[in-house]
């Protein structure tokens, strides 16, 4: 059953790629550095570099410091800020946001169902001119499946998730903004490092038209 799920997911992703009008391949690289203050408090610094045409053209730089509060072994709450710089045709688009997030994981034998809900309060500026303030809510859910029958800590995992972005407005339902779909693998490298890498498909609403991005995403998690 697990093998069938993997094959089906690959089929769905590949079908979407073939149907997409987006021919550009992008690359996202990120480092997540964690430092434990206590058994229930961790500070994290995320550093992201995102490029267009794989690595040929600069797209975005992102820095996201945060603090994580452990609730229990299945959930935690985190909060932080984001500093985002995006390369645009005329001027760089700068965004600063504050966010709050609830994270959860439900283990089922050796498998995991995970997800989070994030609220963002966003301030954007283009060419030195401040733009409107806005809020956004993000929902992510996914699964992890071990790829081998080994029970060691260094066993690889298959990972798939989907994330929906909604712009919070006065009237409900909120406006659709983005959708991210990821399919890839997670591998523990050492006692302090873990690598998540795979294909990510982003569909972004540009106000009547959609931009589709095909991305190879890699995140290195490092515990100090």
C-alpha positions in Angstrom: 0.0 0.0 0.0 2.8 2.4 0.9 4.5 1.7 -2.5 1.2 2.3 -4.3 0.9 5.7 -2.5 4.4 6.7 -3.6 3.8 5.8 -7.2 0.5 7.6 -7.2 2.0 10.7 -5.8 4.8 10.7 -8.3 2.2 10.3 -11.1 0.2 13.3 -9.9 3.3 15.5 -9.6 4.6 14.5 -13.0 1.2 15.1 -14.6 1.0 18.6 -13.2 4.5 19.4 -14.5 3.5 18.3 -18.0 0.4 20.4 -17.9 2.1 23.5 -16.6 3.0 26.4 -18.9 5.9 27.3 -16.6 9.1 26.1 -18.2 11.5 27.6 -15.7 13.1 25.4 -13.1 14.0 27.0 -9.7 16.1 26.0 -6.8 15.5 26.7 -3.1 18.3 26.2 -0.5 17.8 26.7 3.2 19.5 26.1 6.5 17.5 25.7 9.7 19.7 26.2 12.8 18.3 25.2 16.2 19.6 25.9 19.7 17.9 24.5 22.8 17.5 27.0 25.6 15.7 24.5 27.9 14.0 21.2 27.4 10.8 23.1 26.3 12.2 26.1 24.5 14.2 26.3 21.3 15.4 29.2 19.2 15.6 28.7 15.4 17.2 30.7 12.6 16.1 30.0 9.1 18.2 31.3 6.2 16.8 30.8 2.6 18.3 31.5 -0.8 15.9 31.1 -3.7 17.0 31.3 -7.4 15.3 31.2 -10.8 16.4 29.2 -13.8 17.7 26.8 -11.3 20.8 28.7 -10.0 21.3 31.3 -12.8 19.2 34.2 -11.5 18.6 35.6 -8.0 14.9 35.4 -6.9 14.5 35.7 -3.1 16.5 36.0 0.2 14.7 35.2 3.4 15.7 35.3 7.1 13.3 34.0 9.7 14.3 33.9 13.4 11.8 32.3 15.8 11.3 30.7 19.2 9.6 27.3 19.7 7.7 26.3 22.9 7.1 22.6 23.4 3.5 21.8 24.5 3.9 18.0 24.6 5.6 15.3 22.6 2.9 15.7 19.8 2.7 19.5 19.5 4.4 22.9 19.9 3.8 26.6 19.4 6.2 28.9 17.6 6.4 32.6 16.8 8.8 34.8 15.0 9.5 37.4 12.3 10.4 37.1 8.6 12.6 39.4 6.5 12.0 38.7 2.8 13.6 40.4 -0.3 12.2 39.5 -3.7 13.8 40.4 -7.1 11.2 42.2 -9.3 11.4 43.6 -12.8 11.6 47.3 -11.5 12.4 47.3 -7.8 13.0 44.7 -5.1 9.9 43.9 -3.1 10.6 43.9 0.6 8.4 42.2 3.1 8.5 42.1 6.9 6.0 39.9 8.7 5.2 38.7 12.2 3.8 35.2 12.5 2.4 32.7 15.0 2.2 28.9 14.4 0.8 25.8 15.9 2.6 22.5 15.0 1.4 19.0 15.5 2.5 15.4 14.6 0.6 12.1 15.0 2.7 9.0 14.8 1.0 5.8 13.5 3.5 3.0 14.1 6.6 4.1 12.1 4.6 6.6 9.9 3.8 10.2 10.8 1.0 12.6 10.0 2.2 16.1 10.5 1.0 19.7 9.9 0.8 23.3 11.1 -1.4 26.4 11.0 0.3 29.7 10.6 -1.0 33.3 10.9 1.1 36.1 9.3 0.8 39.9 9.7 2.6 41.3 6.6 4.1 44.7 5.7 5.4 45.2 2.1 7.5 47.9 0.5 8.5 48.3 -3.1 11.2 50.8 -4.2 11.1 52.5 -0.8 7.4 53.1 -1.0 5.3 51.4 1.6 2.4 49.2 0.4 -0.7 47.9 2.1 -0.7 45.9 5.3 -2.3 42.4 5.0 -2.8 39.2 6.9 -2.5 35.6 5.7 -3.3 32.1 7.0 -1.4 29.0 5.9 -2.4 25.4 6.4 0.2 22.6 5.9 -0.4 18.8 6.2 1.7 15.9 5.2 2.9 12.3 5.8 6.2 10.6 6.4 6.8 7.0 5.5 10.0 4.9 6.2 11.5 3.6 3.0 13.2 0.6 4.6 12.2 -1.9 7.3 15.2 -1.0 9.4 14.4 0.7 12.7 17.7 2.7 13.1 17.8 6.5 13.4 19.5 6.8 9.9 16.7 5.2 7.9 15.5 7.4 5.0 11.9 8.6 4.8 9.6 9.5 2.0 7.9 12.9 2.6 4.9 14.5 1.0 2.9 17.6 2.0 0.5 20.1 0.7 0.2 23.7 1.9 -2.6 26.2 1.2 -2.3 30.0 1.6 -5.4 32.2 2.1 -5.5 36.0 2.3 -7.5 37.1 5.3 -10.1 39.6 4.3 -13.3 41.1 5.8 -15.6 38.6 4.1 -15.4 34.8 4.4 -14.4 32.7 2.5 -10.9 34.2 2.4 -9.1 34.7 -0.9 -7.0 31.9 -2.3 -3.3 33.0 -2.6 -1.0 30.0 -3.1 -0.7 26.3 -3.1 2.5 24.3 -2.5 2.9 20.6 -3.0 6.1 18.8 -2.1 7.3 15.2 -2.6 10.8 14.1 -1.6 13.0 12.4 0.9 14.4 13.0 4.4 17.7 11.5 5.6 19.4 11.9 8.9 23.1 12.6 8.2 24.5 12.7 11.7 23.3 13.2 15.3 23.0 16.9 14.6 22.1 17.1 10.9 19.1 16.1 8.9 18.4 16.7 5.1 15.0 17.2 3.5 15.2 17.4 -0.3 12.8 16.9 -3.2 10.5 18.4 -5.9 8.1 21.2 -5.0 5.3 22.6 -7.2 4.0 26.2 -6.3 0.9 27.6 -7.9 0.4 31.4 -7.1 -2.6 33.5 -7.9 -1.5 36.7 -9.6 -5.0 38.2 -9.7 -6.8 36.5 -12.6 -3.8 34.5 -13.8 -1.5 31.9 -12.1 2.2 31.5 -11.9 3.4 27.9 -11.6 6.9 27.2 -10.3 8.7 23.9 -10.5 11.3 23.9 -7.7 14.0 21.6 -6.4 14.0 22.3 -2.7 16.6 21.3 -0.1 16.6 22.1 3.6 19.5 21.2 6.0 18.4 21.1 9.6 21.3 21.6 12.1 21.1 21.4 15.9 23.7 23.4 17.6 
